[in-house]
Amino acid sequence: MTDRTPPRIESPCIQVCVVDADSGHCIGCGRTRGEIAGWIGFTPQERRAVMEALPERMSALTRNRARKGGARARRRVPQA
């Protein structure tokens, strides 16, 4: 009997799939839509290169959200 389990592919996905409209990066993992869609076909070296860029991307997403005032500011109704 042989083990038919496919090899495990490293992924930064945390199941929070929302793409930031300004940056084009997922707010959960930091990848672009193209990177997410192509992840399974990437070579290990390509995946590693993306993974190495993610900390800076996530930091930029956090800075940009703070600059916009965060979710609380986006929910606030402007006063007339």
C-alpha positions as CSV (number, residue, x, y, z in Angstrom):
1,M,0.0,0.0,0.0
2,T,1.4,3.4,-0.9
3,D,0.7,6.7,0.7
4,R,-1.2,8.9,-1.8
5,T,-1.2,12.0,0.4
6,P,0.0,15.0,-1.7
7,P,3.0,16.9,-0.3
8,R,2.2,19.7,2.1
9,I,2.8,23.1,0.5
10,E,3.8,26.0,2.8
11,S,1.2,28.8,2.7
12,P,0.8,32.0,4.6
13,C,-3.0,31.8,4.3
14,I,-4.9,32.3,7.6
15,Q,-8.4,32.0,6.1
16,V,-9.0,35.7,6.2
17,C,-9.4,36.4,2.5
18,V,-10.2,40.1,2.0
19,V,-8.2,42.1,-0.6
20,D,-7.4,45.7,0.3
21,A,-8.6,47.8,-2.6
22,D,-5.8,50.4,-2.3
23,S,-2.8,48.0,-2.2
24,G,-4.2,44.9,-3.9
25,H,-2.9,42.7,-1.0
26,C,-4.9,40.3,1.1
27,I,-5.3,41.7,4.6
28,G,-5.0,38.2,6.0
29,C,-1.8,36.9,4.3
30,G,-0.4,39.9,2.3
31,R,-0.4,38.2,-1.0
32,T,-1.9,39.6,-4.3
33,R,-4.8,37.9,-6.1
34,G,-2.3,36.6,-8.7
35,E,-0.1,35.1,-6.0
36,I,-3.0,33.5,-4.3
37,A,-4.4,32.0,-7.5
38,G,-1.0,30.8,-8.7
39,W,0.4,29.6,-5.4
40,I,-0.1,25.9,-6.1
41,G,1.8,26.2,-9.3
42,F,4.7,28.3,-7.9
43,T,8.1,26.6,-7.4
44,P,9.3,26.4,-3.8
45,Q,11.7,29.2,-4.6
46,E,8.9,31.4,-5.9
47,R,6.8,30.7,-2.9
48,R,9.8,31.5,-0.6
49,A,10.4,34.8,-2.4
50,V,6.8,35.8,-1.8
51,M,6.9,34.7,1.8
52,E,10.0,36.8,2.4
53,A,8.2,39.9,1.1
54,L,5.1,39.4,3.3
55,P,6.3,41.0,6.6
56,E,6.9,44.3,4.9
57,R,3.6,44.1,3.0
58,M,1.7,43.4,6.2
59,S,3.4,46.2,7.9
60,A,2.5,48.6,5.1
61,L,-1.1,47.4,5.3
62,T,-1.2,48.1,9.0
63,R,0.3,51.6,8.5
64,N,-2.2,52.4,5.8
65,R,-5.2,51.3,7.8
66,A,-4.0,53.3,10.8
67,R,-3.6,56.4,8.6
68,K,-7.1,56.0,7.3
69,G,-8.5,55.9,10.8
70,G,-9.2,52.2,11.0
71,A,-12.6,50.6,10.9
72,R,-14.1,52.9,13.5
73,A,-13.5,56.0,11.3
74,R,-14.9,54.2,8.2
75,R,-18.1,53.4,10.1
76,R,-18.5,57.0,11.4
77,V,-21.3,59.0,9.8
78,P,-20.2,62.5,8.7
79,Q,-21.9,65.3,10.6
80,A,-23.9,67.7,8.5
